[in-house]
Amino acid sequence: MLGIEDAQVTVELENDQEYKLFIDDVHIGKIRSNLAGKLNFNVDFVNGKQSVKITKA
């Protein structure tokens, strides 16, 4: 991902599941999708381009 400011990201995955979030290969933590399968998180672009990876926990 690339931007000049902070960005709020929403992705649709399986509903009510737990996922691991990695930004630039750093484990940020576990997050759970809601009942509609939506997962929301923010990405800070202060350091330029950021790679985002989401894996099922």
N, C-alpha and C positions, 0 to 999 in steps of 0.2 A: 504494500500500500504506500502511496505517496501523497503528501499534502503539505500545506504550509501552516495549518492550525490543528487544533484538536478535532477529532472526528468521532461521532457516535456511530457504531456499526451494529446493524441488526441482521442476523442470518436465521434462516429457517432450517431446523434440523428435526430430529425425532422429539415428540412431545414428552415432557416430564422425565428427561434423562440428564445425567451428570456428565459434564465434559471438562477436559483440562485445556486451559488457554495458555499458549506460548506466544510471546512477542520477542522477536529477534532471538529465538532459541532459549529464552529465559521463561521458566515456569512461573506464570503469574498467579495461578490458583485454579481451583475447581469452581465451575459455575453450572447452574441447573437451568435447563430450558423450561419455559412455562408450559401450560397445558395446550397451547396452540403450537408449540415447538419453536417459539422465538427465543433467541439468545441475544442479549444486548451487552455491549461493552464499549469503552472508549479507548482511542489510540491517540497518543501524544506524538506529534511530528517535530518536536524541538530538535531532535537529532537527525532529521531527514527521513529517508525511506525506512519503513518498518515492515518486517515480515511477520505475518500472523499465521499461527497454526492451531487448529482445534482438533482434539482427539477425544474419542469416547473414553470415559474414565473406567 
